[in-house]
C-alpha cells in the first residue's frame, strides 16, 4: 500500500486571465477544468494538466481578485519541480520563457524561474520509468514538453519533526528528502531552511499539495495519518475525487486525494475546461455565481 506520488498542487492567483495565459499559453498545459472553489464558490478553481487531465500533472489555482502578493515562508511549499526529458528541453524552455518576458536560471540539469506572480518552478531532467504526462500544444514539441510533477520543496526549520508522519504514510527517505512511490508513479517531498521573513499566503503562493491514493485505500491512509498524530478531516467528496486534509508537522497542508472519478465525469475528454463546470451540489448556485466570476478566455481556444 503506497501513495502514487503527487496528485495535484493548488496555489493562489489574483488574476485568472493572466494565470490562464501563462499556464495554458506559455507553459503549454491544458486547461482541463474551469470550476469554483467548493469551500468558497464565489471564486474560480482552475485546473491545468496534461491532455487527459491526469493526476500527477495537475496544477490548480484559486482566484482571489485583489489579494496581495504572497511570500513563501516556514511551513509552506516554495517550489514546484517538473520533469522534462533532456537538456534540449531546458534550452527550449529558457528561450520560450525569455520570449514571454520571464527570466530563468540554468543550473546543470535544471532550469529555475518564477511565474508572473512569483510562484517558483524548476524544470529538472529526470530519468524514471513513470509515464510522461504531456499536454499537447502547437508550439511545444511533445518530446520537449513538461512531463508531470517530480517534487515539491517546502520550508521547515525542523524537518526532522515530520519524519514520524512521513514514515507512517509510507514515504521513503531519499537523498534530499522523502519519496512517495506507488506501482505506477512517484513524487518527492523535500525541505529547505526557511528565510527569516514569515510566510504570507497570497498570489503566487502554494495553498496545499495533494498525494494520490487508490480509491479503495483512501480511508486507510486517514487511519495511518491519525496513528502518527495528525488530525485529518473527515472524507470530503470533491466530485472529481475524494479528499482528506491535514497539516504535517512543518505546517504544510497535505491532502490525500483519490485517483478518480476524474474530470470526464461531467465533460467529454475532447471538451474539458471549455465551460464553467459546477458539481451537482453546486449547480443550483450557477445563476448567482457565474455573473460574479470575471470572464476568462483560453488562449488555446482563441488560437483555433
N, C-alpha and C positions, 0 to 999 in steps of 0.2 A: 504494500500500500504506500504509494508515493504521490506527491503533488506533481502535476505535469507542467512544471515551470511557471512562468508568468502568464496569467490570464489576460489582464489588462492593466493599464496605468491611467489614472484620472488626474487631470490638472485643471487649472482655472485660467480663463481668458476674460479680458474686459471687452473684447470686440470680436464677435463671432465671424463677421465677414473677413476681417484681416486674418483670423485664425484659419478659416477655410481656404483663403487664397494661398496661405503659406503651406499648409499640410496637404491639401488636395491638389494644389498647383505646384509650388516649388518642390516639395518633398515627394510628390508622385504617389501619395497614398489615396485610397478610395474613401470617399465619404459614404459609409455603409449604413448609417442610421442618424436621422435627424429627429430627435425626440426631446423630452423635457426631463429635468431633474425630478425624480419621483419623490424626493423629500422636500422639494420646493418647485412645484410645477409651473411657476411663473417664469422660469429661466430655461434656456436651452441646455440640452445634453447632446453633444456632438460626438460621433464615433468615427474614427479613421482607422483603416486596417488594410489588409491585403484584398485581392479581388473577390474573395469569398467571405470576408468578414470573420476570419478565423481568430480564435483566441490565440494569444502569443504574438499578435501583431497589432493589437487593438489599443490605440491611444485615444483617450476620450477627454472632453473638456466641458466643464460647466461655464456658461457665460454669465457674468455679473457686470452689467454695464456700469461704468463709473467706479469700479473697485480700484483701489490703488495698486501700484506695482508691488508684487511680493518679494520676499527675500528668504532664501533657504538658510536655515539655522539648525541648531541641535534638535534631534527628533524629527527631521524632515528628509525626504528623498531630495537630493540636489542634482542628480544626473541620471539621464536615461541612456543606456548603451544599446545600440542596434547592431545587428550582424550585417556585414557585407562580404562579398566573395573574394575580393582581390585588391591589390594596390591600385589597379586601374580604376576600381570603384571609387577609391579615395580621391584620386585625381579628378575623376568626373564630378564628384560632389563638391570638391573645392572650387572648381570652375563654375558649376551651376549656382552654388551659393553666392559666389562673388558677383555673378551676373544679377542676382536678386538683391544685392546690397548687404549681404550677410558675411561678416568676417569669419574666418576659420583658422585653426592652428593644427598643422600636421605634426604628429609625434610618432615616428616609426610606422607601426601598423594601425594607427588610429587617427581620426580627424575629429576635433572638438569645435563646437560652435554653439551659439545660443539663438533661439527663435526670436522674433521681433519683440516679444515681451520679456525676454531674459531667461527663458527656460533652457537649461543646459542639456546638450545632447553630445553623444560620442558615437561615431561610426567605427567599428572595430572589425578587422579581418579575422574571422573566426572559422576554424575547421571543426565542424561537428556533423554527426550523422542526421541531425534533425532536418525535416523537410523545410526548404526555404519557403517563407510565406511572402509572396511577391505580389504587389499591386501592378496592374497594367496602366501604363501612361505613355502617350505617343512620343514624348520627349525623353523618356528614360528607358534605355535598353534593359531588358529583363535581367541580363547577366550582371548589370551594374546596380540594380535596384536594391532598396532595403529588403532584408530577408527576415524581419521579425526581431523581437527583443532578445538581447543576450543577458542584460543585467540592469539592476538599479543600484545606485550608490547613495547611502544615507549618511548624515552627520550624527555622530554619537560620541560624547565624551567618555563613555564607559561601555564599549561594545561587548565586553565580557558578560555584562548583566543580561544580554539577550541569549546567551548560549543555551540555557535550560529550555526556553520555549522553542528555539530553532531546532534543537535536538528532538524535542517531543513531536515536532512537525516533520521529522524525518529529513531535515536538511543535513547535508554532509559538509564538514569543513573542507575547504579547498584553499589554495594559495590566494590570499587577499580577501577571503570572505567565506560564504556558505552557498551550497548549490542544492536546489530542489530539482531532482531529475526523476521523471517517470519513464514509462516504457517508450513514449514517443517524443518527449520534449523535455528540455531542461532550461533553467534560468538561474542566474547568480544574484546574490544579495551581498553587498559589500559595505564597509564602514570607512569613514574618514573623520579626522579630527575636525570639530566644528569651528567656524570662525568666531571671533569674540562677540559680534553683534547677535542679538537674539533673532530668531526666525520670525517672518511675517507672512501669514497666509494671504495671498493676493494674486493678481495677474502674473502669470509666468511661474507659479509655484505648483508643486505636486500636492494633490489632496490625499491620495492613497494609492497603494499598489495591491493588486489582486493576484492571488495564486490559484492555479487551476486544479480542480478536483473532478474525478469521475462522479457522476450524479449519485451512484449507489453508495459512495464512500463519504458523502458530504457531512453527514451528522457525526460520523466517527471522527472527522477532523475537529469538529466542535468539542467533542469529549477530550481529545488529545490536548487541545488548547487549554481547556479547563484544568486538566491534570497538571499542567505546568504553571498554573497561577494566573492565566489570562481570564478575562471576563467578556466572552463573546456575546454578541446579541443573539436573540432567537433567530431562527431561519427567516429570511426576508425574500419573498418572491418578487423578483425584478422582471418577470415575464420572459425576458430573453435569456436569463439564467437565474439561479438562486444563490443567495449570498448570506454569509455571516461576517461580522466585523469585530475587530478588537485591536487594542493598542499593544504592540510589542514593547518590551521594557525600555527601548531607546526613546519611545514616544511616537514612532512611525505608525500610522494607521494601516493595518493589514485587513484585507478582505480575502476570504476563500470563496471562489465562485465556481459554479458547475460548468462543465463543458456541455452546453446546450440548455434549452432547446435551440438557441441561436437566432440570428437576425432574420432568417427566412420564415419565421413563424407567422409574420404578418405582412411580408412583402416578398415578391419573387426575386430570386437572385439577381436577375438582369436589371432590376429597377430599385435596388437597395439605395436608400438615402435620398431619393428624389422628392419625397414629400414629407410633411410633418407626420410622424407616426406616434400615436398615443396608445399605450397598453389599454386593454379593455376597462380596467378600473379607473382610467383617466379620460376615456373618450367623452364622457358627459361634460367634461370641462372645456372641450375644444372651442366652443364659441366664446368662452371667457378668456382662454389662454392665448389662442392664436393671434388675436389683434394686439396683444401686449408684447409679442416677440418681434424683434427687428427682422425685416426680410433678409434672407441670405441667398446669394446667387453662387452656385457651384461653378467654378471656372472650367471644370471638365465638361459640364453640360453645355455651358456657353460656347465652348470651342467646337461642338458638334456641327 
